């Protein structure tokens, strides 16, 4: 056993040297192979850039452009405009009102809403300026700038106005309160007794209660000739006028709190103060003002009210002028105005102004250029303005004979009598009647027969109305001041014969004064249709909602007559495609008798039974 072990050790002893050599040989082989692989991967053939062959391009000779210039041509002379810059002191700045901004363009653009053609002008001004007017801004003291309700009272309103006066009439003193984005432009300040809601409605704030508001107007006072005058004014609740930075007249309702507000600022010592009635109280007399020809002075006016009834009347008295006397005594002073009043504005004022309180058509016009046009009417409104009658071409009476063109080329003279079955009956000049087959007539002749035999029609009209109550003290008063009407006209064919031609339907809604004898064209509608089975051979159409005033003043007013307008019937006229009247219905005979004048009469204007334009009936002289 030992021998064999020894032999084994001998063999083991020589093994390491051979194994080591073998490892070295293999390691060298692997290393060489790795170097070859790495060299092959990392070494890339370097590419050399070979430039492209040059391209031969044709060469062109450049020529200098030539421009033909006339030797006689000279540059046009230019005009240099030089202006003198007048540096002014920094004005009082008020941040723009942000309320209503969320409406975007859909909310309308303030100052550019056009007045509907049928509406009478607002007594507080128009949305469009004519240049020589006063720009008005409306403030609601019941809401803050963002439109949120705030606490309010008559005393609070007086204090707000007082701070405004103390600030020098700066709008920034009113910055906390809601200001309407809409502006009005007024040429006069004659607002007879009415509901206080007239102001927010005029400025596009119809949902605002008619109380605790103020309107501020700014403009220029100028006359084309030297003139010395003073204001005569009355207000319910307060009106103050400032010219060239000085208050020249201030009027407040007696014992309202506003009179105490004005006392430290202005007082009238004239013996005629509170002597003559103007509006719903006696008037104050202002300070004398002298204007040099064409030299403007800044003028501002504020009017404000606590609610209920409102009244603002501003007249002028020119020094040295004698005026027509009232029936009850006292002069009739002219209204202050910067433009001749339009006929529509006269209607709007006369509707609620006691006769002879102010002259609207006489007196000075405060502007620095001559009057072009303008309404000139009589001193008394008893004389009506008559519209130019519409021209009606009377047709020459004829025997009805006409020439009929037959399909065979022949012509027949005769008068159409009737259509019986498939034949037409014609009557010749001697009165003899003869039947002709319809197939022998031309298409124009057949149409003439159809139009000469219009269908029988049933005409009617109806209306729906609902009251509108005034807003005051946080909600509706429950007392109607107007009714909203929607008129509907109905036309229905009652005959069975088919009529395949267009019919034109005209509808006229008529109103009448509750307190007078004048009438008003409330609405004019027009619609066309062809009576077919699909529309049940009938037509039904309605107009827009219209509002008719209907009210009476408070118990302190002597006259307790209900005032306003009410429905007084209608006229419906149906014409064929030729314009011939085939049917009509009138609730009063005089309407159709004067249909030609009614066609061209302005909507919402006053008239008598001859459809002649007249002034509305105002309150009686013993109104107060």
C-alpha positions as CSV (number, residue, x, y, z in Angstrom):
1,X,0.0,0.0,0.0
2,X,2.7,2.4,0.8
3,X,4.5,1.7,-2.5
4,X,1.6,2.5,-4.5
5,X,1.1,5.8,-2.6
6,X,4.6,6.9,-3.4
7,X,4.2,6.2,-7.0
8,X,1.1,8.3,-7.0
9,X,2.9,11.2,-5.4
10,X,5.5,11.2,-8.1
11,X,3.1,11.6,-10.8
12,X,1.3,14.5,-9.0
13,X,4.5,16.3,-8.4
14,X,5.1,16.9,-12.2
15,X,1.5,17.9,-13.1
16,X,1.5,21.6,-12.1
17,X,4.1,22.7,-14.6
18,X,2.2,21.2,-17.5
19,X,-1.1,22.5,-16.4
20,X,0.3,26.0,-16.0
21,X,1.8,26.0,-19.4
22,X,-1.6,24.9,-20.9
23,X,-3.4,27.7,-19.1
24,X,-0.9,30.2,-20.4
25,X,-1.3,29.0,-23.9
26,X,-5.1,29.2,-23.8
27,X,-5.1,32.6,-22.1
28,X,-2.8,34.0,-24.8
29,X,-5.1,32.6,-27.4
30,X,-8.2,34.2,-25.8
31,X,-6.4,37.5,-25.4
32,X,-5.4,37.6,-29.0
33,X,-8.9,36.7,-30.2
34,X,-10.4,39.5,-27.9
35,X,-8.1,42.0,-29.3
36,X,-9.0,41.1,-32.8
37,X,-12.8,41.4,-32.0
38,X,-12.5,44.7,-30.2
39,X,-10.3,46.1,-33.0
40,X,-12.8,45.0,-35.6
41,X,-15.8,46.6,-33.8
42,X,-14.2,49.9,-32.8
43,X,-12.2,50.6,-35.8
44,X,-14.3,52.1,-38.7
45,X,-13.2,52.9,-42.1
46,X,-12.7,56.7,-42.3
47,X,-14.7,58.3,-45.1
48,X,-13.2,61.0,-47.1
49,X,-15.3,63.9,-48.4
50,X,-15.3,64.2,-52.1
51,X,-16.6,67.6,-53.3
52,X,-19.1,67.6,-56.2
53,X,-18.2,68.7,-59.6
54,X,-18.8,72.4,-60.3
55,X,-22.0,73.3,-62.2
56,X,-21.8,75.6,-65.1
57,X,-24.6,78.3,-64.9
58,X,-25.3,80.7,-67.7
59,X,-24.3,84.2,-66.9
60,X,-26.6,87.1,-67.5
61,X,-25.7,90.7,-67.8
62,X,-27.4,92.9,-65.3
63,X,-29.1,96.1,-66.5
64,X,-29.9,99.1,-64.4
65,X,-33.7,99.6,-64.2
66,X,-35.0,102.8,-65.8
67,X,-37.9,104.8,-64.5
68,X,-39.6,107.4,-66.7
69,X,-40.0,110.7,-64.9
70,X,-41.7,113.7,-66.3
71,X,-39.5,116.6,-66.1
72,X,-42.5,118.8,-65.3
73,X,-43.7,116.7,-62.5
74,X,-43.6,118.4,-59.1
75,X,-44.4,117.0,-55.7
76,X,-47.8,118.0,-54.3
77,X,-47.6,120.5,-51.6
78,X,-48.4,119.2,-48.1
79,X,-50.4,121.0,-45.5
80,X,-49.0,121.2,-42.0
81,X,-51.5,121.4,-39.3
82,X,-50.3,123.2,-36.2
83,X,-52.4,123.3,-33.0
84,X,-51.9,125.1,-29.8
85,X,-51.9,122.7,-26.9
86,X,-53.7,124.1,-23.8
87,X,-52.5,122.4,-20.7
88,X,-55.2,121.7,-18.2
89,X,-55.1,120.7,-14.6
90,X,-55.6,117.1,-13.8
91,X,-59.4,116.3,-13.8
92,X,-61.1,114.5,-11.0
93,X,-60.8,110.8,-11.9
94,X,-63.3,108.1,-11.1
95,X,-62.7,104.5,-11.9
96,X,-65.1,103.0,-14.5
97,X,-68.2,101.2,-13.3
98,X,-67.6,97.5,-13.4
99,X,-71.2,96.3,-12.8
100,X,-72.8,94.7,-15.8
101,X,-69.4,93.7,-17.4
102,X,-70.3,90.0,-17.3
103,X,-73.0,90.6,-19.9
104,X,-70.4,91.1,-22.6
105,X,-71.6,92.3,-25.9
106,X,-75.0,90.6,-25.4
107,X,-75.7,93.2,-22.7
108,X,-75.8,96.0,-25.2
109,X,-73.4,98.9,-25.6
110,X,-74.3,101.8,-23.4
111,X,-75.3,105.0,-25.2
112,X,-76.0,103.4,-28.5
113,X,-79.3,101.7,-28.0
114,X,-81.6,103.1,-30.6
115,X,-85.0,104.2,-29.5
116,X,-87.8,102.2,-31.2
117,X,-89.5,104.2,-33.9
118,X,-92.9,103.9,-32.3
119,X,-91.8,105.1,-28.8
120,X,-92.1,108.7,-27.7
121,X,-88.8,110.3,-26.6
122,X,-87.9,110.0,-23.0
123,X,-88.3,113.2,-20.9
124,X,-84.8,112.6,-19.4
125,X,-83.0,112.6,-22.7
126,X,-82.0,110.5,-25.8
127,X,-79.3,107.9,-26.1
128,X,-77.8,109.7,-29.1
129,X,-76.2,113.2,-28.8
130,X,-76.8,116.1,-31.2
131,X,-73.8,118.0,-29.9
132,X,-75.5,120.9,-28.0
133,X,-77.0,118.8,-25.2
134,X,-76.3,117.9,-21.6
135,X,-74.9,114.4,-20.8
136,X,-76.7,112.7,-17.9
137,X,-75.4,110.0,-15.6
138,X,-77.8,108.0,-13.3
139,X,-76.9,107.0,-9.7
140,X,-78.8,104.5,-7.5
141,X,-78.1,105.1,-3.8
142,X,-79.7,101.7,-2.9
143,X,-76.9,99.7,-4.4
144,X,-73.1,99.8,-4.3
145,X,-70.8,99.8,-7.3
146,X,-71.1,96.1,-7.9
147,X,-74.9,96.2,-7.7
148,X,-75.3,94.8,-4.2
149,X,-78.1,96.2,-2.1
150,X,-77.1,98.5,0.8
151,X,-79.0,100.3,3.5
152,X,-80.7,103.5,2.4
153,X,-83.0,106.3,3.6
154,X,-84.0,109.8,2.8
155,X,-81.5,111.2,5.4
156,X,-78.7,109.1,3.9
157,X,-79.6,110.3,0.4
158,X,-79.4,113.9,1.6
159,X,-76.0,113.3,3.1
160,X,-74.7,111.8,-0.1
161,X,-75.8,114.8,-2.1
162,X,-74.3,117.1,0.5
163,X,-70.9,115.4,0.2
164,X,-71.2,115.7,-3.5
165,X,-71.7,119.5,-3.2
166,X,-68.9,119.9,-0.7
167,X,-66.5,118.0,-3.0
168,X,-67.1,120.6,-5.7
169,X,-69.5,118.3,-7.7
170,X,-66.9,115.7,-8.3
171,X,-68.2,112.3,-9.5
172,X,-65.6,110.6,-7.3
173,X,-67.7,111.6,-4.3
174,X,-70.4,109.2,-5.6
175,X,-67.9,106.4,-6.4
176,X,-69.3,104.0,-3.8
177,X,-72.8,103.9,-5.3
178,X,-74.1,102.2,-8.4
179,X,-73.8,104.2,-11.6
180,X,-75.7,103.2,-14.7
181,X,-73.4,102.5,-17.7
182,X,-76.0,104.2,-20.0
183,X,-75.8,107.9,-20.7
184,X,-78.7,110.2,-21.8
185,X,-78.4,113.4,-23.7
186,X,-81.0,116.1,-22.9
187,X,-81.7,119.5,-24.5
188,X,-84.4,120.5,-21.9
189,X,-85.5,119.7,-18.4
190,X,-89.3,119.7,-18.4
191,X,-90.6,116.7,-16.6
192,X,-94.2,117.2,-15.4
193,X,-95.7,115.3,-12.5
194,X,-95.1,111.6,-13.1
195,X,-94.0,108.4,-11.2
196,X,-90.5,108.5,-9.9
197,X,-89.7,105.3,-11.8
198,X,-89.4,107.4,-15.0
199,X,-85.7,108.0,-14.2
200,X,-84.4,104.4,-13.8
201,X,-86.5,103.3,-16.8
202,X,-85.2,106.1,-19.0
203,X,-81.6,105.1,-18.2
204,X,-82.2,101.4,-19.0
205,X,-82.6,100.4,-15.3
206,X,-86.2,99.2,-15.5
207,X,-85.8,96.7,-12.7
208,X,-84.5,99.3,-10.3
209,X,-87.0,100.8,-7.8
210,X,-88.0,104.3,-8.5
211,X,-86.7,105.9,-5.3
212,X,-83.5,107.3,-3.8
213,X,-81.8,108.1,-7.1
214,X,-79.9,111.1,-8.6
215,X,-79.2,112.1,-12.1
216,X,-76.2,114.4,-12.9
217,X,-76.1,116.3,-16.2
218,X,-73.1,118.3,-17.6
219,X,-72.9,120.5,-20.6
220,X,-72.3,124.1,-21.8
221,X,-74.5,127.2,-21.5
222,X,-74.0,129.4,-24.6
223,X,-76.1,131.8,-26.6
224,X,-75.4,133.3,-30.0
225,X,-76.2,136.8,-28.7
226,X,-75.6,138.7,-25.5
227,X,-78.3,137.8,-23.1
228,X,-79.2,138.3,-19.4
229,X,-81.6,135.8,-17.9
230,X,-82.5,133.8,-14.8
231,X,-84.0,130.4,-14.2
232,X,-87.4,129.7,-12.8
233,X,-87.6,126.2,-11.4
234,X,-89.6,123.7,-9.2
235,X,-88.8,120.2,-8.1
236,X,-90.2,117.2,-6.4
237,X,-87.7,116.3,-4.8
238,X,-84.7,118.4,-5.6
239,X,-83.1,120.2,-8.6
240,X,-79.9,122.3,-8.4
241,X,-78.2,124.2,-11.3
242,X,-74.6,125.3,-11.2
243,X,-73.1,127.7,-13.9
244,X,-69.3,128.4,-14.1
245,X,-68.8,126.7,-10.7
246,X,-71.5,128.7,-8.9
247,X,-75.0,127.6,-7.8
248,X,-77.6,129.9,-9.5
249,X,-80.7,128.1,-8.4
250,X,-81.7,125.3,-6.0
251,X,-85.2,124.0,-5.4
252,X,-86.3,121.3,-2.9
253,X,-89.6,120.1,-1.8
254,X,-90.6,122.1,1.3
255,X,-90.0,120.3,4.7
256,X,-88.5,117.3,3.0
257,X,-85.1,117.6,4.5
258,X,-83.6,118.6,1.1
259,X,-84.6,122.3,1.8
260,X,-82.4,122.3,4.9
261,X,-79.6,120.8,2.8
262,X,-79.8,123.7,0.3
263,X,-80.2,126.5,2.8
264,X,-76.4,126.9,3.5
265,X,-75.6,126.7,-0.2
266,X,-78.2,129.0,-1.9
267,X,-81.3,131.0,-1.1
268,X,-83.6,133.2,-3.2
269,X,-84.4,136.6,-1.9
270,X,-86.7,137.5,-4.8
271,X,-90.2,138.6,-3.9
272,X,-91.7,136.3,-6.6
273,X,-90.1,133.1,-5.2
274,X,-92.8,130.5,-4.3
275,X,-95.5,132.7,-6.0
276,X,-96.4,130.9,-9.2
277,X,-97.2,127.3,-9.7
278,X,-94.9,125.2,-11.8
279,X,-95.4,121.4,-11.8
280,X,-96.9,120.2,-8.5
281,X,-95.7,123.1,-6.4
282,X,-94.7,126.8,-6.5
283,X,-91.5,127.8,-8.2
284,X,-88.3,129.5,-7.1
285,X,-86.5,132.4,-8.8
286,X,-82.8,132.1,-9.6
287,X,-79.9,134.5,-9.8
288,X,-79.4,136.7,-12.9
289,X,-76.9,135.3,-15.4
290,X,-75.2,137.3,-18.2
291,X,-73.8,135.5,-21.3
292,X,-71.6,137.1,-23.9
293,X,-72.4,136.1,-27.5
294,X,-70.8,132.8,-28.4
295,X,-68.9,132.5,-25.1
296,X,-69.8,129.2,-23.4
297,X,-69.9,128.6,-19.6
298,X,-69.8,125.2,-18.0
299,X,-73.2,124.2,-16.6
300,X,-74.2,121.3,-14.4
301,X,-77.6,120.1,-13.1
302,X,-78.6,117.5,-10.6
303,X,-82.1,116.1,-9.9
304,X,-82.9,113.6,-7.3
305,X,-86.0,112.0,-5.7
306,X,-87.0,109.9,-2.7
307,X,-89.8,108.0,-4.6
308,X,-93.5,108.2,-5.3
309,X,-94.2,111.1,-7.6
310,X,-91.5,113.2,-9.3
311,X,-91.5,116.6,-11.0
312,X,-88.7,118.7,-12.4
313,X,-89.5,121.9,-14.3
314,X,-86.8,124.4,-15.5
315,X,-87.9,127.6,-17.2
316,X,-86.1,130.9,-18.1
317,X,-86.9,134.6,-17.7
318,X,-85.1,136.9,-20.1
319,X,-84.5,140.3,-18.6
320,X,-86.7,143.1,-20.1
321,X,-89.1,140.7,-21.9
322,X,-92.9,140.8,-21.2
323,X,-94.6,137.4,-21.3
324,X,-98.1,136.2,-22.1
325,X,-100.2,135.9,-19.0
326,X,-101.8,132.7,-17.7
327,X,-105.6,132.4,-17.5
328,X,-105.3,132.1,-13.7
329,X,-102.7,134.9,-13.5
330,X,-99.0,135.0,-13.8
331,X,-96.6,135.0,-16.7
332,X,-96.0,132.0,-19.0
333,X,-92.2,131.7,-19.0
334,X,-90.5,129.7,-21.8
335,X,-88.9,126.4,-21.0
336,X,-85.1,126.2,-20.9
337,X,-83.8,124.4,-24.1
338,X,-80.7,124.1,-26.2
339,X,-82.7,123.0,-29.3
340,X,-86.2,123.5,-30.7
341,X,-88.4,120.7,-29.4
342,X,-89.6,118.1,-31.8
343,X,-93.2,117.4,-32.2
344,X,-92.8,114.0,-30.4
345,X,-91.1,115.6,-27.4
346,X,-94.0,118.2,-27.3
347,X,-96.4,115.3,-27.1
348,X,-94.5,113.6,-24.3
349,X,-94.5,116.8,-22.2
350,X,-98.0,118.0,-23.0
351,X,-99.4,114.6,-21.9
352,X,-98.9,115.4,-18.2
353,X,-98.2,119.2,-18.1
354,X,-100.9,121.5,-16.9
355,X,-101.8,124.0,-19.6
356,X,-100.0,127.4,-19.6
357,X,-97.4,126.4,-17.1
358,X,-94.5,126.8,-19.5
359,X,-94.2,127.8,-23.2
360,X,-92.4,125.0,-25.0
361,X,-92.3,126.7,-28.4
362,X,-91.2,130.3,-27.6
363,X,-88.2,131.8,-25.9
364,X,-84.4,131.6,-26.3
365,X,-82.6,128.6,-27.6
366,X,-79.2,128.3,-25.8
367,X,-76.8,127.4,-28.6
368,X,-74.1,129.3,-30.5
369,X,-75.4,128.8,-34.0
370,X,-78.6,129.6,-35.8
371,X,-81.6,127.4,-35.8
372,X,-82.0,125.3,-38.9
373,X,-85.5,123.9,-39.2
374,X,-87.1,123.2,-35.9
375,X,-90.8,122.9,-35.0
376,X,-92.8,126.1,-35.0
377,X,-96.2,125.8,-33.6
378,X,-98.8,128.2,-32.1
379,X,-98.5,129.5,-28.6
380,X,-101.5,127.5,-27.6
381,X,-101.6,123.7,-28.0
382,X,-105.2,123.9,-29.0
383,X,-104.1,124.3,-32.7
384,X,-103.3,120.8,-34.0
385,X,-100.6,119.9,-36.4
386,X,-102.3,118.4,-39.5
387,X,-100.4,115.7,-41.4
388,X,-100.1,115.9,-45.1
389,X,-102.9,113.8,-46.4
390,X,-101.7,110.7,-48.3
391,X,-102.3,110.9,-52.0
392,X,-104.9,108.5,-53.3
393,X,-105.3,108.0,-57.0
394,X,-108.9,107.7,-57.7
395,X,-109.6,105.2,-60.4
396,X,-111.7,106.3,-63.4
397,X,-115.1,104.5,-63.4
398,X,-115.2,101.9,-66.2
399,X,-117.7,99.5,-67.5
400,X,-115.5,96.6,-66.6
401,X,-114.9,95.7,-70.3
402,X,-111.5,94.2,-71.1
403,X,-109.9,92.3,-73.9
404,X,-109.6,88.6,-73.4
405,X,-106.9,86.7,-75.3
406,X,-108.1,83.2,-76.3
407,X,-105.9,80.2,-76.9
408,X,-106.9,80.1,-80.6
409,X,-105.4,83.5,-81.1
410,X,-108.7,85.4,-81.2
411,X,-109.6,88.3,-78.8
412,X,-113.0,88.9,-77.1
413,X,-114.1,92.1,-75.5
414,X,-116.3,91.7,-72.5
415,X,-116.9,92.1,-68.8
416,X,-116.3,89.2,-66.4
417,X,-119.5,88.2,-64.7
418,X,-118.9,84.9,-63.0
419,X,-117.4,81.4,-63.2
420,X,-119.8,78.6,-63.4
421,X,-118.3,75.1,-63.4
422,X,-115.8,74.8,-66.2
423,X,-117.2,77.9,-68.0
424,X,-116.8,81.7,-67.6
425,X,-119.6,84.1,-68.2
426,X,-118.8,87.3,-70.0
427,X,-121.0,90.3,-70.8
428,X,-120.5,92.3,-73.9
429,X,-121.0,96.1,-74.4
430,X,-124.7,95.5,-75.2
431,X,-125.3,93.7,-72.0
432,X,-125.6,90.2,-73.5
433,X,-124.1,87.4,-71.5
434,X,-122.3,84.4,-73.0
435,X,-120.5,81.4,-71.6
436,X,-117.0,80.3,-72.7
437,X,-115.1,77.2,-71.8
438,X,-112.3,77.9,-69.4
439,X,-109.8,75.9,-71.5
440,X,-110.1,78.6,-74.2
441,X,-108.6,81.4,-72.0
442,X,-105.0,82.2,-71.5
443,X,-103.3,81.8,-68.1
444,X,-103.3,85.6,-67.3
445,X,-107.0,85.7,-68.1
446,X,-107.7,82.7,-65.8
447,X,-105.7,84.4,-63.0
448,X,-107.7,87.6,-63.5
449,X,-110.9,85.6,-63.0
450,X,-109.5,84.0,-59.8
451,X,-108.5,87.4,-58.4
452,X,-111.9,88.8,-59.3
453,X,-113.6,86.1,-57.2
454,X,-111.9,86.4,-53.8
455,X,-112.7,84.0,-51.0
456,X,-115.1,84.9,-48.2
457,X,-113.1,85.7,-45.0
458,X,-113.8,86.0,-41.3
459,X,-111.8,88.7,-39.6
460,X,-111.4,89.2,-35.8
461,X,-108.9,90.5,-33.2
462,X,-108.3,90.0,-29.6
463,X,-105.9,91.1,-26.9
464,X,-104.4,90.0,-23.6
465,X,-103.4,92.4,-20.9
466,X,-101.8,92.3,-17.5
467,X,-101.1,95.1,-15.0
468,X,-97.6,96.6,-14.3
469,X,-97.2,97.9,-10.8
470,X,-94.6,100.4,-9.6
471,X,-91.6,99.3,-7.6
472,X,-90.9,101.0,-4.3
473,X,-89.6,100.1,-0.9
474,X,-88.2,96.8,-1.9
475,X,-91.0,95.5,-4.0
476,X,-94.2,96.1,-6.0
477,X,-96.6,98.6,-4.5
478,X,-99.5,96.6,-5.9
479,X,-100.9,99.8,-7.5
480,X,-101.1,99.5,-11.3
481,X,-99.5,102.3,-13.2
482,X,-99.9,100.7,-16.7
483,X,-101.2,97.6,-18.5
484,X,-99.3,95.5,-20.9
485,X,-101.2,94.5,-24.1
486,X,-100.5,91.9,-26.7
487,X,-102.8,92.1,-29.8
488,X,-103.6,89.2,-32.0
489,X,-105.3,89.3,-35.5
490,X,-107.2,86.4,-37.0
491,X,-108.1,85.8,-40.6
492,X,-110.0,82.6,-41.7
493,X,-111.3,81.6,-45.1
494,X,-115.0,80.6,-44.8
495,X,-115.6,79.7,-48.5
496,X,-114.8,76.2,-49.9
497,X,-113.3,77.3,-53.2
498,X,-109.6,77.0,-53.4
499,X,-107.7,80.3,-53.6
500,X,-104.1,80.0,-54.5
501,X,-102.9,83.6,-54.3
502,X,-101.3,85.6,-51.6
503,X,-103.3,87.7,-49.3
504,X,-101.9,90.7,-47.4
505,X,-103.4,91.5,-44.0
506,X,-103.0,94.9,-42.3
507,X,-103.9,95.3,-38.6
508,X,-104.3,98.6,-36.7
509,X,-104.8,98.7,-33.0
510,X,-106.5,101.9,-31.7
511,X,-106.3,103.4,-28.2
512,X,-108.2,106.2,-26.5
513,X,-107.4,108.6,-23.7
514,X,-109.1,107.6,-20.4
515,X,-109.3,111.2,-19.4
516,X,-109.8,112.9,-22.8
517,X,-111.2,112.5,-26.3
518,X,-108.0,111.9,-28.3
519,X,-107.1,108.6,-29.9
520,X,-103.8,106.9,-30.4
521,X,-102.5,104.5,-33.1
522,X,-101.1,101.9,-30.7
523,X,-99.8,99.4,-33.2
524,X,-99.6,98.6,-36.9
525,X,-99.0,95.0,-38.0
526,X,-98.8,93.4,-41.5
527,X,-98.6,89.8,-42.6
528,X,-99.1,87.8,-45.8
529,X,-100.3,84.2,-46.4
530,X,-101.8,81.9,-49.0
531,X,-104.9,80.0,-47.6
532,X,-104.1,76.3,-48.0
533,X,-105.1,73.0,-46.3
534,X,-101.8,73.0,-44.5
535,X,-102.6,76.2,-42.6
536,X,-106.2,75.4,-42.3
537,X,-106.9,78.3,-44.7
538,X,-106.3,80.7,-41.8
539,X,-103.7,83.2,-40.4
540,X,-103.1,84.2,-36.8
541,X,-100.4,86.6,-35.8
542,X,-99.5,88.8,-32.9
543,X,-97.5,91.9,-32.3
544,X,-94.9,92.8,-29.6
545,X,-96.1,93.7,-26.1
546,X,-97.1,97.4,-25.8
547,X,-97.7,99.3,-22.6
548,X,-100.6,101.6,-21.9
549,X,-100.4,104.0,-18.9
550,X,-103.3,103.8,-16.5
551,X,-103.0,105.6,-13.2
552,X,-104.2,108.4,-11.0
553,X,-102.2,110.6,-8.7
554,X,-102.2,110.8,-4.9
555,X,-105.0,112.0,-2.6
556,X,-103.4,115.5,-2.3
557,X,-104.1,116.2,-6.0
558,X,-107.4,118.1,-6.5
559,X,-108.2,116.2,-9.8
560,X,-108.7,112.5,-9.1
561,X,-109.5,111.5,-12.7
562,X,-108.0,108.2,-13.9
563,X,-105.5,109.0,-16.6
564,X,-103.8,107.1,-19.3
565,X,-104.9,105.0,-22.4
566,X,-107.2,102.1,-23.0
567,X,-108.1,99.9,-25.9
568,X,-110.6,101.3,-28.3
569,X,-110.8,98.8,-31.1
570,X,-109.1,97.9,-34.3
571,X,-109.2,97.9,-38.1
572,X,-108.3,94.9,-40.3
573,X,-107.8,95.3,-44.1
574,X,-107.1,92.4,-46.4
575,X,-105.7,93.0,-49.9
576,X,-105.0,90.7,-52.8
577,X,-101.7,90.5,-54.7
578,X,-102.8,93.5,-56.9
579,X,-103.3,95.7,-53.8
580,X,-107.1,95.6,-54.1
581,X,-109.0,95.6,-50.9
582,X,-111.2,92.4,-50.8
583,X,-112.3,92.6,-47.1
584,X,-112.1,94.8,-44.1
585,X,-113.5,95.0,-40.6
586,X,-113.5,98.1,-38.3
587,X,-114.8,98.5,-34.8
588,X,-115.6,102.2,-35.6
589,X,-116.7,103.5,-39.0
590,X,-114.3,106.4,-39.0
591,X,-111.3,104.1,-39.0
592,X,-112.0,102.7,-42.5
593,X,-113.2,106.0,-43.8
594,X,-109.8,107.5,-43.1
595,X,-107.8,104.4,-43.9
596,X,-105.6,106.2,-46.4
597,X,-104.4,108.6,-43.7
598,X,-104.1,105.9,-41.1
599,X,-101.7,103.9,-43.4
600,X,-99.1,106.7,-43.0
601,X,-99.9,107.9,-39.5
602,X,-97.0,107.6,-36.9
603,X,-97.5,104.9,-34.3
604,X,-98.1,106.0,-30.7
605,X,-99.1,109.5,-31.7
606,X,-102.3,111.3,-30.9
607,X,-105.1,112.0,-33.4
608,X,-108.8,112.9,-33.6
609,X,-111.5,111.1,-35.6
610,X,-110.3,112.6,-38.8
611,X,-106.9,111.0,-38.3
612,X,-105.4,114.5,-37.9
613,X,-102.5,114.7,-35.4
614,X,-103.3,116.6,-32.3
615,X,-101.7,117.2,-28.9
616,X,-102.7,114.9,-26.0
617,X,-105.1,116.0,-23.3
618,X,-103.2,117.3,-20.3
619,X,-104.3,117.6,-16.7
620,X,-106.9,120.4,-15.9
621,X,-105.8,123.8,-14.7
622,X,-107.3,123.0,-11.3
623,X,-105.1,119.9,-11.0
624,X,-103.4,120.9,-7.7
